Amino acid sequence: MEKEEAIQSLIDLQRVRDTECAHIEVDQVLCDLLESLGHEDVVEEYNKIHKWYA
C-alpha cells in the first residue's frame, strides 16, 4: 500500500457512520501501510494484542 492510497482510504473511512467498523478498517489500513514500509515485525506484534471494539 502506498502512502497516498492509505490517506485516501482514511479519508473515505471518515464518512463511515459505524465507528466500530471504521476503526477495524482503519487498523487494517495502517497495518497494511506499515507492512509495505517493511515493518512486518511491528504488525506481527500488534496483531498479538487482544482488541475490543465497541
Beta strands, then each sheet from edge to edge (+ up, - down):
end
